[in-house]
Amino acid sequence: MYSVYGLERPKGGVARLTCWTAVTPKKVSPRRRRPAVLILPGGAYRWTSPREAEPVALRFAARGYAAFVLDYSCAPLGFPVSLREAVLAMRYIRENAEAFEVNHRMMAAMGFSAGGHLCGTLGTLYDAPEVSDLGPAELFRPDALALCYPVAVSWGRTHDESFENVSLGDRGLRERLSLERLVRPDMPPVFLWHTRDDPAVPCRNSLVLAQELEEAGVDFALHIYRHGRHGLSTADEMVYPVYGVPETSWDVPGWVEAALRFFAECGFTMTDMEEEA
């Protein structure tokens, strides 16, 4: 099943939520429930990249997930517009879990590059004043996060354009939105991956964030691959020309399976309602 939904949004916003999910035949299970993943593409908070949208959704849908892609508002709209849209997307999926055959306790959020930053704020600011008017925080909080070559650290070697776009040049807000400063002990478990020689978003973003996660006692997994350009997405011919996939370390495309294993260790699995406690 493929569906597109509009979300409530501020004037001028362009948020759109697209869903890929299977419908379970009733003879198989009348009470099937799937884990879900909300995918937040990258694009420097300037646009949302299709490379990190449908191809990723299809990979996870093929493994039994209900996959949702949020095309969120970007510059000239800054914080908290995109965060509010991500919160609304999580709320919408949870409130319609029955229709989507989704287990509302198995909802992950996954972000790429600047979308990784948005994903990180969703996993830490779900009860912030900027979103408190949208409903109870338990509707918004993801059950796990996956941050893929994320823009995380606002200082030093990082991706300045992303932080300038989301903060609209406000230095105080830029500092506040540095993900390592937002880490909290009660945030969801985090899967992180990066390539060591990423030329656009240095891998120090993931390394600094991982250090703070460790200090806070947050469950996380960190994968630093030796070689690969920025924006790899699934790093295969689904997102690059045939015979035109960029050179990477041989194991980079394995990040999808690694993320699926991480989610499984967090309790994400396809279930029937009769099996749930």
C-alpha positions in Angstrom: 0.0 0.0 0.0 1.4 3.4 -1.0 -0.3 6.5 0.4 0.5 10.2 0.7 -0.8 12.4 3.5 -0.7 16.2 4.1 0.1 17.4 7.6 -1.0 20.5 9.6 1.8 23.0 9.0 2.7 26.6 9.5 1.9 29.0 6.6 4.3 28.4 3.8 5.3 24.9 5.0 5.5 22.0 2.5 5.3 18.9 4.8 4.2 15.7 3.2 4.1 12.2 4.7 4.3 9.2 2.3 3.7 5.7 3.5 4.8 2.3 2.2 3.3 -0.7 4.0 2.0 -4.1 3.2 -1.6 -5.2 4.0 -1.5 -8.6 5.7 -4.0 -11.1 4.3 -6.5 -11.9 7.0 -5.9 -15.7 6.5 -2.3 -15.1 7.6 -3.2 -13.0 10.6 -6.2 -10.8 11.4 -4.2 -8.9 14.1 -0.8 -8.4 12.4 1.3 -5.5 13.7 4.5 -4.3 12.2 7.3 -2.1 13.4 7.4 1.4 11.8 10.2 3.7 10.7 9.8 7.4 10.0 12.5 8.5 7.5 13.8 12.0 7.4 15.9 12.7 4.3 18.9 15.0 4.2 19.5 18.2 2.2 21.1 20.8 4.4 17.7 22.0 5.6 17.5 23.5 2.1 15.6 20.6 0.5 14.8 17.0 1.1 16.8 14.5 -1.0 14.8 11.8 -2.9 17.9 9.6 -2.7 17.3 9.2 1.0 13.5 8.7 0.7 11.8 6.0 -1.3 14.8 3.8 -1.8 15.3 3.6 2.0 11.6 3.1 2.6 11.5 0.2 0.1 14.4 -1.6 1.8 12.7 -1.4 5.2 9.2 -2.2 3.8 10.7 -5.3 2.2 11.8 -6.4 5.7 8.3 -6.1 7.2 8.3 -2.5 8.3 5.7 0.2 7.7 7.9 2.9 6.3 7.0 6.6 6.3 9.0 9.4 4.6 8.5 13.0 5.7 9.3 15.8 3.3 9.6 18.5 5.9 9.8 22.3 5.5 13.2 23.8 4.9 14.8 27.2 4.5 13.7 30.0 4.7 11.6 28.3 7.5 13.9 27.5 10.4 13.5 25.9 13.9 11.1 24.7 15.2 9.0 24.3 12.0 10.6 21.0 10.8 10.6 19.6 14.3 6.9 20.3 14.7 6.3 18.6 11.4 8.3 15.5 12.6 6.3 15.5 15.8 3.0 15.7 13.9 4.2 12.8 11.7 4.9 10.6 14.7 1.6 11.6 16.3 -0.3 10.8 13.1 1.3 7.4 12.7 0.7 6.4 16.3 -2.9 7.7 16.3 -3.6 5.6 13.1 -1.6 2.6 14.2 -4.6 0.3 13.7 -5.2 1.4 10.1 -1.4 1.0 9.3 -1.1 -2.3 11.1 1.6 -0.7 13.2 2.7 -1.6 16.7 2.7 1.8 18.4 5.4 0.7 20.8 7.8 -0.1 17.9 8.3 3.2 16.1 11.8 4.2 15.0 12.9 7.5 13.4 15.8 7.5 10.9 17.5 10.6 9.5 20.3 11.3 7.0 22.7 14.2 7.1 20.6 17.3 8.1 17.7 14.8 8.4 19.9 13.1 11.0 20.0 16.3 12.9 16.2 16.6 12.7 15.9 13.0 13.8 18.2 13.7 16.8 16.1 16.7 17.9 13.0 14.6 17.6 14.6 12.0 19.9 15.6 14.7 22.5 13.2 17.6 22.2 9.9 15.6 22.0 8.8 17.3 25.3 10.2 20.8 24.5 8.1 24.0 24.9 8.2 24.4 21.1 6.0 21.3 20.6 4.2 20.9 23.9 1.0 22.4 22.4 0.8 19.5 19.9 -0.2 16.8 22.4 1.4 14.5 25.0 5.1 13.8 24.6 4.5 10.0 24.6 2.9 10.3 21.2 6.0 12.0 19.8 9.0 10.1 21.3 10.5 7.5 19.0 11.3 4.1 20.4 14.7 4.0 18.6 16.8 6.3 16.4 19.1 5.8 13.5 21.3 8.7 12.5 23.1 8.2 9.2 26.1 10.4 8.6 24.3 13.1 10.7 25.0 16.8 11.0 25.3 16.7 14.8 27.8 19.2 16.1 27.4 22.9 15.6 31.0 23.9 16.4 34.4 23.2 14.8 34.5 21.1 11.6 30.9 20.5 10.7 28.3 21.4 8.0 27.8 25.1 8.5 25.0 25.5 5.9 22.7 23.0 7.7 23.1 24.8 11.1 22.7 28.3 9.5 19.5 27.2 7.7 17.9 25.6 10.8 18.9 28.4 13.2 18.4 31.2 10.7 21.8 32.6 11.7 20.9 32.9 15.4 24.1 32.0 17.2 22.5 31.2 20.5 19.9 28.8 18.8 22.7 27.2 16.8 24.6 26.4 20.0 21.4 25.1 21.6 20.7 22.8 18.7 24.1 21.0 18.8 23.0 17.5 19.3 25.7 16.5 21.8 24.2 19.3 24.1 20.7 17.8 23.8 21.7 14.2 24.9 19.7 13.0 27.8 19.7 9.7 29.7 16.0 9.0 28.9 16.3 9.4 25.2 15.8 6.4 22.8 18.7 4.0 21.9 20.7 5.3 18.9 22.2 3.6 15.9 24.9 5.8 14.3 26.9 5.3 11.1 29.4 7.5 9.2 32.3 7.1 6.8 35.7 8.2 8.1 36.5 10.4 5.1 33.1 12.0 4.5 34.2 15.3 2.9 30.9 17.2 3.6 30.0 16.2 7.1 33.1 15.1 9.0 32.8 11.9 11.0 33.7 13.9 14.1 30.0 14.7 14.2 29.2 11.1 15.0 32.2 10.6 17.2 31.5 13.6 19.4 27.8 12.6 19.7 28.8 9.0 20.5 31.0 10.2 23.4 28.1 12.2 24.9 25.8 9.2 24.5 28.3 7.1 26.4 28.7 9.7 29.1 24.9 9.8 29.6 24.5 6.1 29.6 22.4 6.0 26.5 22.3 2.7 24.6 23.9 3.1 21.2 25.9 1.4 18.4 28.5 3.3 16.3 29.7 2.2 12.9 32.5 4.1 11.2 33.3 2.8 7.8 36.7 3.4 6.3 35.8 5.0 3.0 32.8 6.6 1.3 31.5 9.9 0.0 28.7 11.9 1.7 25.0 11.2 1.0 25.4 7.5 0.1 21.9 6.4 1.2 21.7 2.7 0.5 25.0 2.9 -1.5 23.8 0.8 -4.4 22.3 1.0 -7.8 18.9 1.9 -6.3 20.3 5.4 -5.8 23.1 5.6 -8.3 23.4 4.9 -12.1 24.1 1.3 -13.1 27.8 0.8 -12.9 28.1 4.3 -11.4 27.9 3.5 -7.6 30.7 5.5 -5.9 33.6 3.6 -4.5 33.1 2.8 -0.8 34.5 0.4 1.7 33.0 -3.0 0.9 30.8 -3.2 4.0 29.1 0.2 3.7 25.9 -1.2 2.0 25.6 -3.5 5.0 24.5 -0.6 7.2 20.8 -1.4 6.5 21.2 -4.9 7.9 23.1 -3.6 10.8 20.4 -1.1 11.6 17.7 -3.8 11.3 19.7 -6.0 13.8 20.0 -3.0 16.1 16.2 -2.4 16.0 15.6 -6.1 16.6 17.8 -6.0 19.7 15.6 -3.1 20.8 12.6 -5.3 20.5 11.4 -4.4 17.1 9.7 -7.4 15.4 6.6 -8.3 13.5 4.0 -9.6 15.9 0.4 -10.7 16.1 -1.7 -8.9 18.7 -2.4 -12.2 20.5 1.3 -12.5 21.2 1.7 -9.1 22.8 1.8 -8.7 26.6 
